[in-house]
Amino acid sequence: MKERNKFLTLLGIFLYVFIVDFDTPKVSGAILEGFFMLQEYIREHTLTCLIPALFIAGAMSVKVSQASVIKYFGAGAKKVVSYGIASVSGAILAVCSCTILPLFTGIYSRGAGLGPAIAFVYSGPAINILAIVLTARVLGYQMGLARAIGAVSFSIVIGLLMALIFRKEEKDRQVNIPKTNIKSQSGSPAKTIIFFISMIGVLIFATWAKPIEEGTLFATIYHLKWYLTAISLALVVIFSFVSLDKDGRISWFDETWSYSKQIIPLLFIGVLVAGFLLGRPGHEGIIPARYVEALVGGNSVFANFFSSIVGAFMYFATLTEIPILQGLMGAGMGKGPALALLLSGPALSLPNMLVIRSVIGTKKTIVYVILVVIMSTIAGIIYGNFAG
């Protein structure tokens, strides 16, 4: 199967390069747009988002025992605990659909059940508190509230459905989960907690976005973000020596590098393709923006469905979905399709799908994407009829 997929991939690339006329401004511009988007992602998100997340995932592999992951997130764990924690994780982690992936990969590979892991990977980027507040300020409190309720409930429902649909495969996987060779680093719980909080602090403060209004707590944190990031990073360095021995630090870097090799190439390919297809905000890819604007107008079933599809495949950096939607709504996008995009877009993207597929397989990934699109469409239809 893998050899066939490699052959089909090479064949597709060959046919594309052989057939496409690269001299046309549309094609060459879209290709350039893909590289511009990749460059923007690397410059603005890799150092501040992705790398901190990879180090957190590596630390989880070293500091969190496999038994603990299975106890709280495994298929046999209490659903109230596993889904409850997973569904509100985004309130703590201000991450995008790509940054959540190392953490998702870490807990799933160490024994987390499919349902809680999916709830985690959906909710992580979807219920960022700053994004919810900004949505309410810019697009209205009703939209902000609908987004918050939809994101939390979607993560639980989609996770439960995934666990139900693939219950047989999950039962087999839980029995045959390979035991990790990593020796968990024990030690003072307080030191371990500070170690993880410091790493999360680097991730949160380094990516803190500029708020609309001055004089708020969000604005104060924004102006102090690099000082707070530096303090958090200093604590990470200190507690990496306090909380880990020499072998533990080596294992931490090894695990981080292992996740990096698995995730980064797929992310970069996905961002490049997403930029080629849809372009960056304010720029066009191979698909003209006017077509998208025309197809998401009003509150029809098709408009909601198409909006969910576009959101699922387009890459949104944290908070960028809000000004994009503001522009689309100004061009005639209905409130229902806007919510549909908010519920599918931040949680999914083409780069995100490629990595998830490498972790849970093609079939599960397809079902996950379909569930997100269908539920986002239904939520958009209901909200569109309610909000007018």
N, C-alpha and C positions, 0 to 999 in steps of 0.2 A: 504493500500500500504506500509506504513512504517513498519507494523508488518511483512508483507511478506518479505520485504528487510532484516529485522533483522533475520528472520528465515533462509533465504538463506545465509546470512553472517555466521551465526553460523554453518549451514550445511557445507558450504565450508571449514571453519576452521576445523571442525570435520573430514571431509573426507581427508583433506590434512594431518593432524596429524596422522590419522589412516593408510593411505596408504604409505606415504613417508618413505623411509629408511634413517634415520638420521645418520646411521653409515658410509655412503659413504662420502669420503673426499670432493666430489664436493658439496653435499648438506650442510654438516656441515660448509664447508668453506664459502659458499654463505650466510648462516645465520649469521655467524660471521662477514662477510663483511657488511651485513646490519647494524649490531650494531656498527661496526667501523665507518660507514658513519654517523649514527645518532649521535655518540659521537663527531665526527668531526664537524658536523653541530652545535651541542649544544655548543661546546667549542669555535668555531670560528665565529659563526654567530648569535647566540641567543642574547647575551649581546650587541653586537655592531650593529646588524642590526634589528632583529625582535622586541626587546623590545623598542628601540627608535621609530620604526614605529608604534607600538601599542600605545605609549604615544601620538604621533602626531595624530593618528586616534581618540583617546579619547579627545584630545584637540579640534579637529575639531567638534566633537559632542557638545562640550560645548560653543565654541567661534563662530562657524559659524552657523548662523540660517538656519533652514530648508528652509525658503523662499529664502534665497540666493542661496542655492544649486540648488533648482528647477529653479530659475531665470536664472542661468548661465549654468547648466548642465541638466536641465529637458528636456523632450521631446519637449516642446514648445519653448525652447531657440533657438537663432539664431545659425544655424549649424556652421557658420564661427567662432563664438566665442567658442562654446562648444567643437567642434572637434579640433579647432586650439589649444586651451589650452591643451586638453587631449593628443594630438599627440606629443607635444614637452616636456611633463612633464619629460621624462627620461633624458633630457639635464640638469635638475636640480637635480633630485633624482638618485644617483648612487646606485641603488638597484637591487636585484635579483628577480626572479620570485616569491619567497615566501615573501620577505620583502614588496612588493607592496600590498599584500593582505589586511592588515588591513586598508590601505588608500582606496582601492577599496571598501571594505565592508562598510566603513564609508560613502562614498559619495552615494553609491547605496541605502543603507538603508534609507538615508535621502532625497531621491527623485531624484537622478540623473537618466537620461534616460539610457536605456540599451546600446544604441549606444555609447554615450560619455564615459560611465563607462567602456565598453569593450575596447574602444580606449585607455583609461587611463591605464588599467591593462596590455594591450599588450605593449604599448610604454614605460611604466615606466622602465622595465628592458632592453628593446631592444635598446634604443638610448642613453645609458650612454656615454657621450663625451669621457671619458677616454678609454672605451672599443672600441669605434670607432677609436680613434687615435692609440691604441695598435694594433688593427686589421690591420690598414694600414701599421704600421711599421713592423709587423711580417709576415703578409700574403700578403702584397702588397697593394698599394694605390687603385688599382681597386676594390679589395675585400672590403676595408674599405669604399669606396664611395658607392659601391653597397649595402653594409649593411645599411648605413645611409639612402639612398634613399628608400630602401625596407622597413625598419622599420617604417619610418614616413608614407609612403604611405599605407602600410599594415594596420597600426592602424586605419587610416581614412576609408579605404575601408571595412575592416572587421567590424568596428563599424557601418557603414552605412548599410551593408548587414544584420547584426544582428537586427538592428532597423527595417529594411524593412521586414525581414522574420517573426519577432515576433511583428509586428505593432499592431495587435489586442490585444494581451496579454498586450503589453506595454500601450496601450490606457486605458485598464481597470485598470492596476496597477497605472498609474498616477492619475486616478480618486479616487482610493481607498487607496492611500498611507496613512498609519496611522500617525496621528499627534504625534510628539515627545512630551514626558512629560518633556523634559529637558528645563529649562529656559536658553536661550542664555545669556551669560555674555557679556554685552556691555562694553563700556569704550573707552579709547583713542585708535584710530586706530594705531597710531605709536607704542604704547606699545604692542598691539596685534601682529603687524607685527614683532617686535623684538622678541617677545615670540616664534612665529613660526619659524623665521629664525634661532634662537638659537637651537631649537629642530632639524631642518633640518641640522644645522651645526654639531651637535653631530652625526647624522646618516651618513653624508658625510665623515667627517674627521676620525671617528672611523673605517670606512671601506676602507679608502684610500689605494690602492694597490701600491706595490713597482714598479716603472717604470723600463723600460729596461735601459734607459740612465740616467747618472748623469748630473748635471748642467742645468737641465730644471726646469720649474716652477712646473711640476708634482713631480719631485724629491725633490724640496725644501719643498713642502707641505707635502710629505711623511715623511721627517725627522722631521718636526714640528707637525705631525699629533696628537700626544697625548697632546701637549701643546694647540693646537687649539681645541681639543676635550674638554679638561678641562675648557678652557675659555667659550666655548659654553655651557657646562653643568652648569657652575656657573651662566651664564646669564639666563638659563632656570629656575634655582631655584629662582633667584632674581625676574624675571618677572612673575613667578607663583604667587608670593605674590603681585606684583604690578598690574598685569593684572586681577587677579582672587580674589574674596572674599573667605571667608571660605567655604560657600556652593558650590561655583564654583570649588574649589580645591577638595572637596569631590566628586562632580559629575565627575570631570576629572578622578579621580582614579577609580570610579565606572564604568565609560564607558570603560576605559582601561582594567579593569578586565573582563568586559563583552566580549570585543573583544578577549581577551586572552583565555577565556574558549571556545569560538567558534572556534578559529583558531589553537591554539597550538597543541591540541591532533591530529587533522587531518594532520597537517604538519609533526609531528613526525612519525605518521603511514606511511605517504607517503614517507618520507625520508628513513625509514626502508625498505619498500618494494622496492623502487628504488635501494637501495644499494644491496638488495638480488638479484634483477634481473640483474643489469648491473655493480654493483661494483663501487668503487671509481676510479679516474684517476690512471692508472698504476696497478690496481688490478681487478680481475675478479669476477663477480657475477655468478649466475647460467647459464647465457648466455655467452659462451666463446667469448673472445674479437676477436679471429681470424675469427669467423663467421661474426662479424660486419665489420671488415676490408675488408673481401672478398666481402661482399654485397654492400659496398659503393664505390667500385673501378670504375674508368671510369666516364662517364657522361651520362649513359643511363637513360631512364625514370624510370626504377625500382630503380637504384642507388639513384636518387634524391628523389623518394618517400620513400624508406627505410630510407634514411638519415633524412628526415623530421619526420618520425615516431619515430626513435631513439631519435632525438633531443627533440621531444615533451614529451617523457616519462622520459628521463634522467634528473636528477637534476644537474644544473650547478651553483656553487657559482659565484659571480661576477668576471668576467675576466678569470675564469678557462677554459672557452670554447676555448680560443685562443691557449694555449699550447696543449690542447687535439687535436684540429684540425691540429695543426702543425705536431703532431705525426702521425695522420691518413693520412694526405697528403703525408707525407714521406713514408707511407706504401702503397701508390697507390690511395688514395682517389682523385676523380676528383674535379675540382674547382666548378662545378655546385653543387654537393652534399654538398661540404663544405659550400657554401652560403646557401643552403637549411637548413642545420643544424644551421647555425648562425641566421637564421630568425625564426626558430621554437623553438630552444633549450633554449636560454636565457629567452624568453617570456613565455614558458610553462614548466611544469614538472608534474610528477605524484602528488606530494604534492600540487602543485598549483591547479591542476584539482579538487582534493578532496574538497578544500576549496571553490573554485568557484562554484562547484556543490551545496554546502550547502547554498550558497547565492542566486544563480539564478535558481537552479533546474537542474535536469539531462538532460532534452531535450535541453535546451539552451546551457549547457556546451558541450554536444556532438557536436552540430552544430558549436560552436565556435572552438573546437579542429579540426573538419573536415575542416573548412575554413582556419585555420592556416596551416594545413598540405598540403592542395591542393594548396594554394597560394605559400607556400614555395617551393613545388615541381615545379610549373610552373616557378617561378623565377630562381630556380636552373637550369632548362633545358635551359632557355633563356640565362642565364649568362654563362653556360657551353659551349654552342654553340658559344657565342660571344668571350669568353676569351680563348677558345681552351683548 
